[in-house]
Amino acid sequence: MKNPSVSTKSSSKTISSLLRWEPDPAFKRRAKIILQELEKQHPFLILDAGCGRGFYLWAMAKILPQATIWGVDINSRYLTLAKKLAKDFPQVKIKKESLCSLSFPDNYFEAVVATEVLEHIKDDRIALKELFRVLKPGGRLYLTVPSSTYPFWWDPLNWLSERILHRHLPSHIWWLAGIWADHYRLYSPSLLKKRIERAGFALEKIWFATQFCLPFSHFLLYGLGKNLVEKGLFPSLNRFQPSSSPSLFSRFVLEVFSFFDRFNCYFSSSSTAVNLIVKAKKLDFQK
């Protein structure tokens, strides 16, 4: 008989390996929490709702090799990249769909992952109702969203603009918009709780993730860094092209972000956070 403690240790080692060279401490933290929770639940049928370029599809296939994993998104270019990333995992299925109108039957999946997706959807309530519909009773929803109480140093320009001018930078200018890039909203804990519970879920746990960070982290990582990485520079910092041998400069970048990240705690109760991470349950019918 397989020793479950050995399996858990192996999965934990795999998760750490997958995220070893990730420069964004907020992404690293929320991905680690989601993957650890999935490993504990060990579902066999999973939906990655808004899978983007496929990081979670690829990561889940590695830590849950017996699971069938569906990824859906409305961005055709991202889906092409996701298929390329997951090409060695036949258990990963990918198709183009809107979260507001899923083709899957009722009560189908044992787990649904929706990370950094709801804020991009005009009517998030419809999307949550669809995620509730396709999840089996007793199944879990793992959800992450950007927090409206993000720390000052994560995005100082928006932080000051929202408090002084009562507005944020234009969300459609993604390289400048900071935490508001392509977002309809950020979430307070109370708004997120209300949305989740009104969709029918029972909220089980909420994490307030990443309170401390390098100044101007969002701009450095996404306004500047993302552009450089997508142009082929610093390939070892590209989470979609994992490398085992980062350059000296890449190691320096990682160490700088890591230094500030050491002040964080994974399970902080602080109300200030870059991300809100939620685990919720679809209750059994008889309840």
N, C-alpha and C positions, 0 to 999 in steps of 0.2 A: 504493500500500500504506500502511496506517495505521502511523504511527510509534508503537511501544509506549511510548517514553519520554514522549511527549506525553500518551498515555492515562493513564499512571501519575501524571504531574504533575496532570492533571485530576482523577483520583480522589482524590489526596491533598488537593487543594484542597477537594473536595466533603466529605471526611471532616472536615477542619478546620472547615468551615462548619457542618456538622451538629452539632458539639460545641462551637461557639464560646461559647454562653451556658449551658453545663452547669455548675451550681454544685458538684456532687459530684466532687471530684478523683479518687476511686477509680473511680466509674462512667466518667468521662471517659477515664481511663487504660486500663481493661480494654476499653472499646468501641473505642478507637483501635487497640489492638493487634489485636483480633479482626478489625476491618474491614480493616486493612492486610494482615493475613495472608490474608484471603479475596481481597482484590484481587490479591495476588501469585499465588495458586492459580488464580483465575478459574474457579471451577466453574460448571456450567450447570444443576445440579439440587441444591438445598440444602434441608435441613430445619432449621427453627428449633424445637428441641425445648423446650417450655415457653416459648412466645413472649410470654406475658403480654399487655401492652397494645400490643405491636407495634413498639417502637422499632427493633429489629434488622431486622424485616421491611421497614419503611419505609426504613431506612438502606441495607440491602443492595439494595433495588430501585433506589435512586438510584446506587449505585456499580457495580452489576452489572446493567444494564438488560436484558441478553440472557438472564439466568438465570431459571429457574422456581423459585420459593421457596415452600415449604410451611411453614405455622406451625401448631403444635398446642399445646393447653393444655386443662386440665380446668376452668378457671374461665370460666363462661359470660359473666359481666360483663366480664372482661378481653377475651375474644374479640370481644365487641360493639365495644369501644373500638378493638381492633386492626383490625377490618374498616373502621371509620370512618377511621382513620389511613392505611390502605393503599388507600383506595377509588379512587385515581387510578392504581393499578398493577395491571392485569389479570393480570400474571404472578405475582402473589401469591395463593396459595390458603390458606384457613384453615379448620380444622375442630377439633371438640372430640374429644380423645383423651387417654388416659393414656400416659405414657412407658413404663409397665410392660407395655403391651399395644398395640403399634402395628399398624395395619392395612396398612401398606406392605409390598410384597414384599421378599424377601431381596436384598441387593446392589443397592440402588436409587439411593441418593443419592451424589453425589460429595463432599459436605461436610455435616457435621452441626454445628450450633451449639447448645450447651447452657450458657447463662450464668446463674449464680446460681439453679440449679434443683435439683441433686442433693441439697442440704442440706434441701430441703423434702419429700423422698421417704423414706418409712419404710425401704424396702429399696432402697438405691441400686444394689446389685449387679444386681438384676433390670433396672432401667432401663438400666444400662450395657450389659448383654447385648443388650437390644433395640436400642440405638443401634449396637452392633457389627453386629448382624444386618442392619439396613437400609442400612448403609454399604457402598459398593462396595470391593472389594480395591484398595488404592492410594489410597483416599479418606482425608480428614482429619477428625478430631474436634477442635473448638475448644471448650474447656471452661473455665469460671471458677467458683470456689467461695470462700466466706469462709475465711480462714486462722485456725487456732487460735492462731497466734503474732501476732495483731494488735497494733499499737502501743498503748501505754498511753493516749495522749491520744485515740485514736479512740473508745474506750468505757471510761473510767476506772472506772465503777461495776462493770461485769462483770469487768474486769481484776483489780480488787482482790478482788471477791467470789470469783472462781475460785481465787485464790492464797491467800486467808486462810480462807474458809469452805468451799472446795472445792465450790462450786455457783455457778450463774449465775441471773440474774433470770428469772422465769417467761416461757417463750418464747411463751405464748399471749397475753400482754398486749403486743401488738406495738408500741404507742407508747412503752412503758417498757423493753421487753426488750433494746433496743439491738441489737448484732450477732447476738443469739440470736433475734430476732423470727421466730416461726413456723419455726424451724429444729430439725431432729432432731440435727444435729451440725455442728461446724466441722471443718476438715480440716488435718491436719499434712501436710507434703510426703510423708512415708513412707506414711501411710494413703492419700493420693490416688494415689500411684504404684502401690501394691499393688492398689487397686481397679481402676485402669485396665488394668494388665497382666494381672490375673486375668480381666478381661472379654475379653482377646485382643488388645488394642491394643499397639502399640510406641510408647513415650513418646519423642517427638522433642525437645520443649523445654518448659521450665517457667519462667515469670516470677514473681518475688516483687514484687508491685506495690503501691506506696504505703506508704512507711514513716513519712513525716512528715505531720502534719496539724494543723489548728486544734483546740485542746482541745474535747472533747465533740462532735466532728464528727458522729458518728452520730445523737446526740439532736437536734442543731441541724438536720440535714438531713432526718431522717425522723420523729423523735418530734414535732418542732415544725414544721419547714419543709414537709414533705409535707402535713400537715393544712391549713396556710394556703394552699398552692398549689392543692390540690384544692377549696378553698372559693372559688376564683376570684381570690384575691389574688396579686399578683406573677405574672401570666400569662407574662411573658417568661422566668421561671425554670422553666416547665413544659416538660420535654423532649418531651411529646406534643402541645404546641401551640407550635411554634417561632415566635419573634418576631424581627424584624429591628431592633426599637427598644426595648431594655430601658430601664426607668425609671432615674432617678438612684440611687434606693435599691437597685435590682437590680444596677446596676453596682458600687455600693459593696460589696454582699454578694459578688459575684464576685471583686472585687479582694482582699478579706480572705482568702477561701479560696485564691485564686491565690498570695498572698504566701507562705503556708506550703507550698504545693505546689511552690514553686520549689526546695525543698531535696531533692526527690525525683529519682530517675533512673528512666527507663522500664525499664531492663534491669538493675536492681540484683541483686546476688547475695546480699543480706542475707536472713537467715532470718526477720526480722520483716517482716510485710506485712499489709495489709488483705485482699488477694486473692491467690490462687494462680491463675495462668492457664496452661493447658496446650494444647499442640498434639501430637496423637497420630495414628498412622497405622494403618490396617488393612492388614496385609501381604498381598501377592499370594499366592494359593493355593499356587503352586509353592514358596514360601519357607517 
